[in-house]
Amino acid sequence: IGRAAALSLSREGAKVAVVSRTAAEIDSLVAEMGGAARGHQGMALDLLPDGAPASLVKRLGKAGFDAMDIIVHNLGGTLDITDPFCPIEDWRRVWRLNLEVAVELNGLLLPAMRERKWGRVVMVSSISSMENHGPVPYCATKAALTAYARSMGRFLAPSGVVMTAVLPGAVLTEKGYWDTASRENPEHVLKFVADRMPIHRFGKPEEIGEAIAFLCSEHASFFVGSVVPIDGGQGRSFFGM
C-alpha cells in the first residue's frame, strides 16, 4: 500500500520521500517514480528503535525535505503477536508500530505545517479498528490510531492542516498474509472471499494508493478528521467513524 501511495503521489507531481527497512525495495521504487532527478528520495531505516523518528526527520531535512506538505503514515502490522494475553512488552511493540511512531513523527513535523497553514496527513489504519477482526493487540492499537486521526483532525482544522484515516480491508499485497495464504491454504482464501468480500475479490494496493493521493490533495479540504473505509464491502460496521 505504501508503494502504491508513493507512485500515485509521484504521478500527481509530488516530490516523494519513501522510508522502509529494505534498501533494495526503496531503490526500485524511487527508480520507478523517476529517481532523484525528479526530486524523489528513499531512505532505509527501521523506525521502531528509540530515536529513529527524530533521526529520520534530520535525514529528510538534509535531503531537502525540511518543509513537507504531506505525510502518509503506512507503518503497521501484527508483528505475528496474536495472543491477547501476551506479555506487556509485546503489547508495547505492537503499540509502537501501529501508533506511537506516527504520533512521534507528527510531533516533529506538524508544527511547521501549522505555521504554513496547509498540510495533509493520512493515517493508514484498518477496518480492524472498527470491528472485532484480527488479533486483539492489533485491533486495539489500530482503533487508537483511528481515534487519534479523528480527534487530532478536529484540533488541526483551524490551521489548514487536514488529517484523515483510511481503513483498508483485505488487500492482496506481495508477500503479505493473503498472498501467502493463497499458496498455503487456498481453501481458506476461497471461503473468506466468498463469505466476507461482496466484491468477490481482494483489494488492489493501487485502489488504496489512489484514494490516499486524493486525500492528500486540495480537493480533500473538507475531509477534516474523516475516517474512510476502503474495503470492497468487507466491513460490517454501519459507520466509518
N, C-alpha and C positions, 0 to 999 in steps of 0.2 A: 504494500500500500504506500509506503514511504517513497519507493522508487517511482510509482505511478504518479504520485502527487508532485514530485520533483519534475518529472517530464511534462506534466500538464502546466505547471507554473512556468517552466522554461519556454514552452510554446506560446505562452501569453506575453513573453517579453521580460519576465523577471530574471534577475541575476540570482542564482540559487547556490547556496552553500549546503552541502549534504554531510551528515555525520553518521558513521557506522563503525562497528568494530572491525570490519573486514576491508582491508585496503584494496584488494583486487576488485571487489564489487563496487567500491566507490569509484575507482579509476574507470571501470566500464561505464558506470552511469554518467560520470562527468563527460566522458568522451561522447556518449550518446546524446547528451544535451548540447554539445557543441564545443566543449572544452573551455579552457581558461581564456581563450581568445574572445569568447563571448561573456566573460566575467564570472563563469561558474567555478566553484571550488569544492574540493572534497577533503574531509579530514577523518582519519582513522582514530577513534577514541572510544574507550569504554566509559560511559557516563555514570556508572554506578559507584565507583570509589569516591570517598570524601575528597572534595576539592576539584573533582573532574568538571562539573559545570562551570566553575569560575575559570578553570584553565581553558575550556572551550571558548568562553567569551573573549579571553585575551587573544587566543589564536585567531578568532574571527576578526577582531579589531585589526590585527597585523595584516590580515589578508584583504582588508578593505571593506569588511562588513561591520563597521562600527556604528552605522545608523540604519538599522534594519526596520523595514516596514511590515514584514510578515514573519510570523513564527508558526510552524506546524509541528506539534508535539506528537510524534508517532511511536515513541518508546513504550513498550508494554509487552505483557505476556504472563504466563502462569509460572514460569521457571520450573515446570513439572512438579509444583507443590500442590497436591490435591487433598491432603489430609486436613480437615477442619480443626483437628486437634494437634496440628504440627507445632513445633517449638516456636516461641515468640520471635526468635531470631529469624525463622523462615517468614513469618508474617511481616517482619520489618523489611526483609529483602523484597517481597512482593510489593509492599507499600512504596518502597523507594523506587522500584522500577516503574510502577504504574502511575504514581502521583508525585512523589517528593522531588524527583529530578525536574519535572516540569515546573513545579512551584518555585524551586530554587532558580531555575533559568529565568522564569518570569520576573522574579525579584531583581534580577540583574539587568534585564533587557526592557522591561515595561516603562521604567521612569523616563527613558529617552523618547519612547513612543508618545507618552502622555505630554511631554514638553512640545513635541512636534505636532500634536493634535491630530494624529492619524495613525492607525495601525490595524492589523488583522492578526488574530491569534486563534488557531484552530486546534482543539484538543481531540485526538483520535481516541475515543472511548470504545464502547461495545454495547450491543443490546443486552449483554450480560449485566450491565449496570442497572437495567430496568426490570429484570426478571430473574428468577432462580434458574440460571442456565450456565453451568460451569462450576469449577472448584470454588468453595466458599471464600478463600482469601482473594482470589482473582475478582469474583463478583463484588465483594465488599470494597475493594480498592478502586475498581472501575466506577462503582456507584459514587464513591467520594470524588473521583475525577469529574464525573458529570455534574455533581452538585457544585463543585468548585467553579466549573465553567459557567454555570447558570448564575451563581451569586456574584462571582468576580465580574462577569459580563455586565451586570447591573451597575456595579461600582465604577467600572471603567467608562461607561457610556458617555458621561458628560465631557470626557476628554477627547472623544472622537475615535477611541480605540474600541473595536468590536471583537469580543471573544465569543466563540461558538464551540459546540462539540458535535462531532459526527459519531454515530453509533452503527458501525458496520455489523452486518450479520455474518453468515458463513461465506467467506471469500476464499476461493481456491488460489493459493499462493505457492510458488515453487518451494519445495522442501517444508511446507507448512503442514499442519495437522491433517487437513483433508487430502492433501497431495499424498502424504504417507499412507493414510488410511485407505485411499483408493487402490493402492497396490497391496496392502497387507490384509485388509478386511473389506473387500468390495461389497459384500452383502450388507454390512453395517451402513456403508455410504449410500447404497441404493435405497435402503429403508429410510434413512434420515432425509434424503431428498424427497422421497415420496410422502413422508409424514409431515415434514416441517417446512418445506420450501414450495409454496404455492406456484412459484415461477418455474418449478421443476428443473432447477439448475442452481449451481453455486454462483455467487457474485464474482465479478472480474475486478482485479485491482484497479483497472482503468476507470471503472464506474465510480469507485470511491475517489480516485485521484481527481477526476473532473469536477466532482462535487466540492472537493476541498478547494480547488482553484477558484470556483465560483465564490465560495465563502471568503476567499482572500481578496476579492475584487471590490471595486467601488459599488457594484450592484448589490452588495450584501450589507449596505449601510444600516438597514432597519432590522438586521438579524441579531440584535443585542441579546446576548445570553441564550441564543436559540440552541435547542438540542434536536438534532436532525437524525432520525433513524434512516439507514440506507441498508435494507436487509431483504429485499425481494419478497416482503410479506412474511418473513420468518417469525418476527417478534409477535408476542401475544399481549403486549401491554397496550391499553387503549390510548394512553397519552405518552408523548415523547419527552415530557418534562414534568 
